[in-house]
Amino acid sequence: MRSEKNEAGGKSVILYPGDDLKKVPKSHRMLLTPQLREAFHDPHTYFLRVAERCAFPSMAAWLRAVIADGVWELDLHRAGPSIPVEWTEAGIVWWSDDVRSAEITPARESVRADLPPALRQYYALVDRVSWMPFGCAGGLAGGGDHEPLTTFDYTYHGADIDPARTFVMGWSPGGDMLIYTADGRGGWFCHENGKIHLLGTVEDTIEWVYSELQANRCPDFDYGWA
């Protein structure tokens, strides 16, 4: 077990196979949910079971590939005091040379009923998945963290969407947003020019994200779409 400063100005506690959860500092102990404790006990079996239940082929293939390398750690993150709201995250980090590495937070006990069916299915498998360090943009948000596009002051063009019924479910490292609509469409929003580029359904968008991870690429907005 070790501690290090993170990109959000706080401290991250990192645990390795065989470390004792009872020795986690009090400041980070509340991040150890029952689901995370179960995953830490045997991450290979835990996430292989997720892959077996997964109805998204690219996601299942990426999970199996990243698990096959067998290198993992448990990260517990807290942001620093300069952040205006409390910001914490925790998950199992899988390291791979063959596919894109990422930190996975296990699924919550319950999934929001107001999400499109494909996202309810997705968040029954995992919660947050981040392919960038804590404190940096780049990942799929957890199931309870979706803001409508109307939160952001932009003029939208491209696909025909209702910003009040379109939500952010992830981010690129550069600040572009993975989005979905209440009627089950998904894709990207470019923060630089307001362009909406849909990839198809929510299912298509999830498949696209994990096909990028499987190809060892960082999912990102293609400025050829702009």
Residue pairs with C-beta under 8 A, 6 or more apart in sequence:
1 13
1 14
1 15
1 16
1 19
1 20
1 23
1 24
2 13
2 14
3 11
3 12
3 13
3 14
3 25
4 11
4 12
4 14
5 11
5 12
6 12
6 77
6 79
6 133
6 134
6 135
7 133
7 134
7 135
7 136
8 77
8 79
8 80
8 83
8 87
8 134
8 135
9 79
9 80
9 81
9 82
9 83
9 135
10 77
10 78
10 79
10 80
10 81
10 83
10 87
11 27
11 28
11 78
11 80
12 75
12 76
12 77
12 78
12 134
13 24
13 25
13 28
13 75
13 76
14 73
14 74
14 75
14 76
15 21
15 24
15 40
15 73
15 74
15 75
15 76
16 73
16 74
17 72
19 74
21 32
21 37
21 40
24 32
24 76
27 78
28 76
28 78
31 76
31 77
31 78
31 88
31 89
31 90
32 76
32 90
33 90
33 106
35 106
35 107
35 108
35 109
36 74
36 90
36 91
36 92
36 105
36 106
38 46
38 106
39 46
39 47
39 92
39 106
40 74
40 92
43 67
43 72
43 92
43 94
44 67
44 70
46 106
47 63
47 67
47 92
47 94
47 104
48 63
48 64
48 67
50 63
50 107
50 125
50 126
51 59
51 60
51 63
51 64
51 67
52 60
53 124
53 125
54 60
54 63
54 125
55 121
56 122
56 203
56 206
56 207
56 210
57 207
58 206
58 207
58 208
58 209
58 210
58 211
58 214
59 125
59 206
59 207
59 210
61 210
61 214
62 99
62 100
62 210
62 213
62 214
65 96
65 98
65 99
65 214
66 94
66 96
66 99
66 101
66 102
67 94
69 94
69 95
69 96
69 97
69 98
71 94
71 95
71 96
72 92
72 93
72 94
72 95
73 92
73 93
73 95
74 90
74 91
74 92
74 93
75 89
75 90
75 91
75 92
75 93
75 103
75 134
76 88
76 90
77 88
77 89
77 90
77 134
77 135
78 87
78 88
79 86
79 87
79 88
79 135
89 103
89 105
89 128
89 130
89 134
90 105
91 103
91 104
91 105
91 106
91 128
91 130
92 103
92 104
92 106
93 101
93 102
93 103
93 104
94 101
94 102
94 103
94 104
95 101
96 216
98 216
99 213
99 214
99 215
99 216
100 131
100 212
100 213
100 214
100 215
100 216
100 217
100 218
101 131
102 129
102 130
102 131
102 139
102 213
103 128
103 129
103 130
103 131
103 134
103 139
104 126
104 128
104 129
105 126
105 127
105 128
105 129
105 142
106 126
106 127
107 123
107 124
107 125
107 126
107 127
107 143
108 123
108 127
108 142
108 143
108 144
111 120
111 123
111 124
111 143
112 120
112 123
112 143
112 144
113 120
115 123
115 143
116 180
116 182
116 183
116 184
116 202
117 184
118 184
118 201
118 202
118 203
118 206
119 143
119 169
119 180
119 202
122 202
122 206
123 142
123 143
127 142
127 143
128 139
128 140
128 141
128 142
128 145
129 139
129 140
130 138
130 139
130 140
131 138
131 139
131 213
131 218
131 219
132 138
132 139
132 173
132 218
136 173
137 171
137 172
137 173
137 174
137 175
138 171
138 172
138 173
138 218
139 170
139 171
140 169
140 170
140 178
140 209
141 168
141 169
141 170
141 171
146 167
146 168
146 169
147 167
147 168
148 163
148 164
148 165
148 166
148 167
148 168
149 156
149 161
149 163
149 164
149 166
149 167
149 168
149 177
149 179
149 189
150 163
150 164
151 168
152 191
154 189
154 191
154 194
155 194
156 163
156 189
156 194
156 196
157 194
157 195
157 196
158 194
158 195
158 196
158 197
158 198
159 185
159 187
159 196
159 197
159 198
161 179
161 181
161 185
161 196
161 198
162 181
162 182
165 181
165 182
165 183
166 179
166 180
166 181
166 182
166 189
167 179
167 180
167 181
167 182
168 177
168 178
168 179
168 189
169 178
169 179
169 180
169 186
170 177
170 178
170 209
170 219
171 177
171 178
172 178
172 218
172 219
172 220
172 221
173 218
173 220
174 220
174 221
175 191
176 188
176 189
176 190
176 191
176 192
176 220
176 221
177 188
177 189
177 191
178 186
178 187
178 188
178 205
178 209
178 219
179 186
179 187
179 188
179 189
179 196
180 186
180 202
180 205
184 201
184 202
185 198
185 200
185 201
185 202
186 198
186 199
186 200
186 201
186 202
186 203
186 204
186 205
186 206
187 196
187 197
187 198
187 199
187 200
187 205
188 196
188 197
188 198
188 199
188 221
188 225
189 195
189 196
189 197
190 196
190 197
190 221
190 223
190 225
190 226
192 226
193 226
195 225
195 226
197 221
197 222
197 225
197 226
199 205
199 208
208 219
209 219
212 218
212 219
212 220
213 219
